[in-house]
Each structure stands twice: as C-alpha cells, then as structure tokens.
C-alpha cells in the first residue's frame, strides 16, 4: 500500500545527480553524491544570474553565498526539467552545434 507521497526527482546544482525527495526539503539536507547543500539559491526555481542579486523573487533578502544552505522563505526547489540555473554542458553544446551544422 502506498503512503500517498511520491518521490519527486530533482537534480543537484553541483554534480547534476538525480535525487529522489519526498516532502519538503530541510535546510541541512545535502546531496548524497557530492555533499553540496540542497536548500540553496543555486537549487531554487527563482535563481537567475540575469536578475538583480541572481534572484527573480523581488521580496527575497540578499543572500551572498548562493551555494550555501539558507533560510529564504521563498525557496522553491528547481524542477529537473527547468535547467535555467545550470550552465550549458559540453553535451548540450555538441547537440546544438550538430543541430545548426550546415549541410553540404
């Protein structure tokens, strides 16, 4: 019998490992693969390097260290299908290059 809570797959901002989470994420939770803090700006859906203070939430307080755990009230864990906070990796670049390659 199921408990009614499904595990949500998320991705670590540092090592890109998939993490199955059930329920809200705690401030002290870390990635089981690399040990990076999970409740940090870099894993938040509001994180955006193009925004002021790298945050799209206008009411959030300034957090200096974007990779350290914090108490932000607006924290919302980034879904794995929304990679805006992650840099483009080599595989993605190769796929784009192949996509726009001129055909002879």
N, C-alpha and C positions, 0 to 999 in steps of 0.2 A: 504494500500500500504506500502511495506517495505522500510526502509531508505537505504537498501543495506548493512548496517553494522549489523552483527550478534554478539550476546554477546558470548564472549569466557569464558568458565568456568575455573577458576583457584582455587587453594587451598592455604589458609593462612598457612604460615610456623609454626605459633604458636598454633593455635587452630584447624587446619585442616578443617575449614569451607569452603564450596564451595562458590566462589564469581563470579558473572557474570560481566564481564568487556566489555565495548565497547570502542574501540580505545586504544591509548597508556595510560599507567599508569602514573599518576602525582607523583611528589616527595612527596607531602603531603598526598597522599591517604592512608587511613587506613582501616583495616578490620572492617566491620560493626558489627561483633560479639564480638571481643576481643579488638579492638583498636590498634592492632600491625601495625607498618609501613609495607606497601606492597612493596614499592620500596626499598628493602634492599637486601644485599647479600644472606641471607637465602632463599629468594624467586627467586633468579636468576638461570638460567639454567647453568651458569658457576660455581656455588658454589659447591665445592667438598672438604670435610675435608681431603682427601688423597693428595691433591695438595698443592704446596707451597702457603702459605698465604690463603689457603682454596679457591683458585680460579684457574680454568683451563685456563682463558684468560691471556696469558703471558704479554700483554701490559697494563693491568689494574693497576692502582695505588693501593697501600696497603690501605685497609680500616680496621681500628682497630675494630670498633663495627659492627659486621656482622648483627645485628638485628635492626640497626637504619637506617632511610632514608638517602640516599646519592645521589651524582651527577655522579656516574660512567657512562661513555659514552658507556660502553659495556653491560649495564644491559639488560637482556632478561628474561622476566617472565617465570618461570618454568611451562611447561605444567603439568596438573594434573596426566597424565599417566607416568610421569618421577619422581619417588619418591626418587632419589638418595640423595637428600639433607635432607631427613627426616629420623629420626631414626625408626627402626622397632618396631612397636607397639605390644601389647600383643596379639591381634587377629591374626596378621601375624605370630607371634611366635607359637601360638597354631596350626595354619594351617600347618606350616612346621613340627612341632612335629607329628601331625596326619599323614602327608604325609609320613614321614620316620619311622613311628612306625612299629616295626616288627610284622608280623602276626604269630599267633600260628599254 
